Amino acid sequence: MPESVPGDKLVEGLGALDVQTPTEKDYVYVKSDMETRRTPDSVNELPSKAWEPTLSLSTAQQWEKEVLQDPKNRLALSALSGTDPKQVLTQRSATIADTQNFNIKIKLEGAPITNQRSSGRCWLFAATNVFRVAIMRRYNLKEFELSQSYLFFWDKLEKANHFLEQILDTTDEDLDGRLVQTLMASPVGDGGQWDMVANLVEKYGLVPQTLYPDSHNAMNSSTMSSLITTKLRENALELRRLANKITNPRSTLGSVKDKMMQEIHRILTIMLGPPPNPNKDMIWEYYDKDDNFGSLTTSPLNFAGELSSEASVEANRGADVHELFSLVNDPRNTYGDLLSVSRLGNVIGMRGVRYVNVDMDTMKVACIAMLKAELPIFFGSDVGKFSDSKTGIMDTGLIDYELGFNIRLGLTKAQRLKTGESAMTHAMVLTAVHVDGDGKPVRWRVQNSWGEGVGTKGWFVMSDAWLDEFVYQAVVDPKFVSKEIRNVLKKEPKMLPLWDPMGALA
């Protein structure tokens, strides 16, 4: 972009070119010299023209001529071709409205701001940031961080085991079929879900970060994950080969699986370091917020289990973090259904993912009630849509692509899920909400895990409209939803296929 024409001036120029406001709410249409281009409401409105299977060069040249005849498009070309369109099309009104001011806010949000660095461990960071608030209240701490690497180690090992079990269970499936190929795509990806971290905490417990800090490969996980993935794919082919020669593979291939798993364990131990034993005592030393020294001798399992004790539940405003469960908003499926995803999980023999499907109003009412009760909320969203990590703003009105390109983006939330346009890609924590005079949410405060160098020292703000469109999950305490919603957990789940977007791991 030419230095003599600042980006904000170019946006002003775009906006000055015959802008008309139609009747549809929050949609600005920019008129050009060309005929109005819109999607016909019915087949009868379509112009009579045969479908052409190939692209004509002369047609493309005519389109180019029409584009460049429009002064708005020429200005857009100057503005957008030389820089990131998101920067030019960012709307100042959104940056002004999305402030870090909230009238309902948790007093103890949890500190410090965490940093997952170059890894996909956001779900472990979001979950431990929820768990740590209960621990900070229990031990009167100013700052505290749980070890994400401890859970990361066991998750990788459990996922490897889970993958080999699925491979052995699908030997009658075509290797080139969708199911096996989906399993092969990401055997031990960094991502996960709330129920998966709940499994890990139940089986292995929790550890303060000071006792098992991040290694280089925890903070930069791609090499480790790639190595393990390559080895597991090799193992999968070998298991399928052997299983097809044996009548009852599970009765004879135990030693083969043990050798495979031992190799994965070796890789993890060398790259992450040996983790604390879940059953053996560790000594955790700390200073509370009044600078008093404290020391606790306990095992990782007991440290986690103690969060369900009477003293911990009382300190945590009456909430037991082990009882939280997931609400999701999936408009493709019936509200009030229990959803699950076939073959998605990490710990064999423990629970798979469970989602209670609700409308957005139900989800938001539960979240506001949680925040009023001083409880943080794990949530899953599609973080890359209409967001800016530098300013820490997530707002559907933040980037006006329609202004810059004279196009309309009209997919609904359900349509985005159906077409692969959107899915849960990132987990974070809600700690505050601003509501209007009628009690309706306006914006939400978000604790991210990308360090203090983004947003407002690591804190993001999310408009309520963005939440409607791009938030899919909120993990809540059972007492903040109706009995009808709680009873959904007793239903037989509707099983979604492994490749369903609800199977995406944040």
QUIJODA-V449151 format. One record per helix or strand. SS is the DSSP state (alpha for helix, beta for strand). FROM is the first residue (numbers start at 1). TO is the last residue. If there is no record, write none. Layout:
SS,FROM,TO + SS,FROM,TO
This chain:
alpha,7,15 + beta,19,21 + beta,28,30 + alpha,43,45 + alpha,57,69 + alpha,71,80 + alpha,85,89 + beta,90,90 + alpha,92,97 + beta,104,105 + beta,115,115 + beta,118,118 + alpha,122,139 + beta,146,146 + alpha,148,169 + alpha,178,185 + alpha,194,204 + beta,208,208 + alpha,209,211 + alpha,216,219 + beta,220,220 + alpha,222,243 + alpha,249,251 + alpha,254,272 + beta,281,287 + beta,293,299 + alpha,300,308 + alpha,310,315 + alpha,321,323 + beta,325,328 + beta,338,341 + beta,355,357 + alpha,360,372 + beta,377,381 + beta,387,388 + beta,393,394 + beta,399,399 + alpha,401,405 + alpha,413,419 + beta,426,435 + beta,441,447 + beta,450,450 + beta,456,456 + beta,459,463 + alpha,464,470 + beta,471,476 + alpha,478,480 + alpha,483,488 + beta,494,496 + alpha,501,503
